[in-house]
């Protein structure tokens, strides 16, 4: 067991508890995958075109291979 893992006693017995992973920062030009199941184009990969904080539709504008563009929230994307 590493130092970053801890044992936790729960209702089902002992289990390993992993610390939450830090969310990686995204930058324009990064390749991302849509990871939220109910988001449009779930599972598809695209390139991050623009980051606009305060946009009501989502700060991250992603363009896909077919030219389609859509805005997402950070929790809907994962970097590749």
C-alpha positions in Angstrom: 0.0 0.0 0.0 1.4 3.4 -0.9 1.4 6.5 1.3 -1.4 8.0 -0.7 -3.8 5.2 0.0 -5.5 4.7 3.3 -7.6 2.0 4.9 -11.2 2.8 5.7 -13.7 0.8 7.7 -17.2 1.0 6.2 -20.4 -1.0 6.5 -19.0 -3.7 4.1 -15.7 -4.1 6.0 -12.3 -2.7 5.3 -11.5 -1.0 1.9 -8.8 1.1 0.3 -9.6 4.7 0.0 -7.8 6.6 -2.8 -7.5 10.4 -2.5 -9.4 12.4 -5.2 -7.3 13.0 -8.3 -6.7 16.6 -9.2 -8.5 17.8 -12.3 -6.0 18.5 -15.0 -6.0 22.0 -16.4 -7.1 22.2 -20.0 -5.6 24.6 -22.6 -6.6 25.6 -26.1 -5.4 23.0 -28.6 -5.7 20.0 -26.2 -7.4 16.9 -27.4 -10.3 16.0 -25.1 -12.9 13.3 -24.8 -16.5 13.9 -23.9 -16.9 11.6 -20.8 -20.4 12.5 -19.6 -22.9 9.9 -20.8 -25.8 12.3 -21.3 -23.7 15.0 -23.0 -23.9 15.4 -26.8 -21.3 13.3 -28.6 -20.5 11.3 -25.5 -17.3 9.2 -26.0 -16.1 11.2 -29.0 -12.8 13.1 -29.1 -12.2 16.6 -30.3 -9.9 19.6 -30.0 -10.4 22.4 -27.5 -10.8 25.6 -29.6 -11.7 28.2 -27.0 -12.1 28.8 -23.3 -14.5 31.6 -22.3 -15.2 31.9 -18.6 -18.7 33.0 -17.8 -20.3 31.6 -21.0 -23.8 30.4 -20.0 -23.6 27.4 -22.3 -20.2 26.2 -21.1 -16.7 27.7 -21.1 -15.0 25.0 -23.2 -15.7 25.0 -27.0 -14.7 21.7 -28.6 -14.5 21.0 -32.3 -14.9 17.5 -33.6 -13.5 15.9 -36.7 -16.6 16.5 -38.8 -16.5 20.3 -38.0 -19.3 20.2 -35.4 -18.6 22.5 -32.4 -20.2 22.3 -29.0 -19.7 23.9 -25.6 -19.1 21.8 -22.5 -18.6 22.2 -18.7 -15.2 21.0 -17.3 -16.7 17.9 -15.6 -17.9 16.7 -19.0 -14.4 16.5 -20.5 -11.3 14.5 -19.9 -7.9 15.3 -21.4 -6.2 12.7 -23.6 
